[in-house]
Amino acid sequence: MAQGQVHPQRVVPFEMVVVPEGKKPGWTPMFDEGGNPIGLMNPTFGLIRHSAIVNAEGGYLYDSLLHEDGPLDQATMQATPNAVIVPIEERADGYYVHCHREFRPVIRDHVTGVWGVEVLSIAGGFTKKGAKTSETALAELFEEEGIKVEEASMKRIGYASPNRAFVATCVEIWIARFKVAGVATPDKEESIHGNEVVRIDLFPFGQDMIVNNAVATAAKHLGCIVAKPKEGLLED
């Protein structure tokens, strides 16, 4: 087993598990004034609320879910933006992305039927209340890739919702040049292993849309996306 790797996790309905004594679930039900359930909330990780889409006059159109993804501001009940960072190393033959392999238990591969996939990932995480997204990107980059950069060398190159249907919270995308400062020390609960360096045009897009979007945004920022492909590239 590679350094930092843990046994793959899997997702199951909550009612199927026995919560160990002394450990409380982080997500708790939300109720309206009449005592009706309207969602789930975890101050550290966000909320999922039964909501409605209305027209300009406030008339009901249809119901939906609203997901605030991240630590909550108790005054607004809005989550702080998340952050990912694409660390770029420039070599003689092009730009390289420093990344790692990570197991994602929630993603179901509908093509293979497998629930839980391993993806090539980049550093990122939730932004703590009161912190800046750039601070999150810096801390996660050092923790997951062992790379340290100065904040002044970073640049925010975009931000987007990972799911336009119901996730309100955007993920900020940062890019940075770097120097190696130490050995990566991933959080013990993360399924991170196998740190890699991949040339940006060969980066294999997988089932994690946050990663795909971040690397594609970095490639565009660096001028690596062209309007006309190389001859023969689209023949297959």
Summary of the structure (lengths in Angstrom):
residues: 236
radius of gyration: 20.1
end to end distance: 36.7
largest distance: 65.3
contacts: 642
relative contact order: 0.18
helix: 15%
strand: 41%
